[in-house]
Amino acid sequence: MSTWEERRDRLESMPESRIWATRPARRRLVLVGVGALVLLWAGLVVIAQYAPSDLARNVYLSMFLVGVLIGLPVTRWLHAATRGALYLPEGFLDERQLTYRRQAYSSAHRATTLVLCLLFVLANVVSYQEGALTIEIPLALLAPLALTLVATHCTIPLLIAGWRQPDPPPDDDE
């Protein structure tokens, strides 16, 4: 048995795959995941407002830690609830899972594009308020912004798949 087959079997046998199997349960889990992402984005606002200061660093690190402590289990549980539709290689998925995966990635691409466009507009609006098109960006904001963008880019497909995926078909035994 290959490593991916073992991972698929482990995902399907996890208790979380049964706990989060229904659509309402998955949607609650997705909302918690979105809350973790919002926490990361709110931390950027704190840095932009108060950097450079110890307050900005400490508040951001606290928000980041809470976001990660919430986000990592949510990600694991969503992978189990979606039965690895976004985790496993395509060869280990059935046609239904491949369809969900492609729809999730397509929607996530549009959502990430929207986030980047909103950042562009926000940067221009903020910089235009000063008169000229200039803006002072704290250097402390660059690494957390990149990290938050990567986290958003990586988790949006999983959140969309968890939100949209219908309940799995009943087993043949039932």
N, C-alpha and C positions, 0 to 999 in steps of 0.2 A: 504494500500500500504506500502510495507516495505521500509526501509531506502535505500537499494541498488536500488530498483526500482525507487525511487525518484531521486537518484543520476544519474541513467541511463537516465531518462527522462530529467533531467537538462542538462546532457552532450549533448544529442541529440538536445535540443532546444537552446543551446548556439549559439550566432551569429558566434563565432569562428569556430564551426563545419562546417558552410557553407563557411566562408571566406577561411579556410585552407583545404577545402575538395578535391581540385584537387591535383594531384601528384606533379606538378611543385611548387605549393605554399607550400606544405608540405616539399618538398626538400629544399626550401629556408629557411624554419623555422628550419629544421634539421641542416643546415649549420650554422645558428646563434647559435643553441645549442652546436654544436661542437666547435664553437668559444669560447663560455663561458667555456667549459671544458678545452680548450687549454689555456685560461687565467689562470685557476687554476693551471695547470701544469707549466706554465711559472712562476707563483709566487713561486713555489718550487725551480726553478732554481735561482731566485733572492735570496731566503733564503740560498741556498747552497753556493752561491757565496759570499754573503756579511754578513752573520750572524757571530757572534752576533753584531748587530748594530741597531741603530734607523732607519737607511735608509732601511735595509732589512725588519724590522717590518712594517714600514709605507708603503713601496711600496707593500709588500705582502697584507696587510690589504686593501689597495686601490684596488688592482687587485681582491682580494677575493670579496669585496663588489660589484664591477662592474660585476663580474662573476655571483654572486647570483642574483643581480638585473636583469640581462639578463636571467639567467637560470630558475628562478621561473615562469615568465610568459610564457616562451617557453614551459616548462613542462606542464603547464596548457593547453596551446593551442594545444599541441600535443596530450594530452589526449582527448581533444574535437575532434580534427581532426581524430583520430583513433577510435572515438566513444567508448572510454573506453576499448579497446581490452586488454590493459595491466593493467587497473585500477580496473575493475569490477571483482567480483568472477566468476568462470567458469560457474556457473549455470545461469548467466544472459547474456551469450554470445551465439551467434549462431555458427554453425559448421565452417563457414568461418572465423569468428573472432578467434575461438579457434585455427584454423590452423595458422593464422597470429601470434598469441601469441606464439605458440610452436616454430615456425620458428624463431621468434625474440629472444626468450630466448636461443635457441640452438646457433644461430649466436653470440649472446652477450656473451655466455659462452666461445666460441672460441676467441672472441675479448679480453675479460678480461684476458684469459690465455695468449694471445699474449702480452698484456701490462705487466703482471707480469714477463713473460720471458724476455722481453726487459729490465725491471728494474733490473733483476738478471744479465743479461749480462753487462749492463751499470755499475752496481756496481762493477763487477769483472774487467772490463776494466779499470775503474778509479782507483781501488785499486791496480791493477797490475803495473800501471805506476810508482808507488813509489818504486818498486823493490819487496817488500814483499806484501803478500796479506792482507794488512791492509788499512783501510780508516778511516778518521776522519769525523764523521757525526755530524753536529751541533745538539744539543738537540732541538733547536728551529724548526728543520725540522720534527720531529717525529709526532707531532699532526697534522700539516697541511698535511703531507703525508698521514696519515690515513684518514683524512677528504676527501682529494682529491680522494683517492682510493675508498672510499664509494660512493662519488658522481659519479664517473665514473662507478662503478659497478651498481648503481641504474638507471642511465640515459641511458646507452648504449642500453638496450633492447627497450626503448621507441624511441630512435633515429633510431634504425634499423627498428622498426615497421613503423615509420613515413616515412622513406626513401623507404621501399619496398612495402608498402601496396598500392594496386591499387585503382583507383577511386571507390567510392561506386557504387553499381548498381543503375540505375535510379529508382525513385519512380514509383509506379504503375499508378499514375495520369498522368505522362508525356508521 
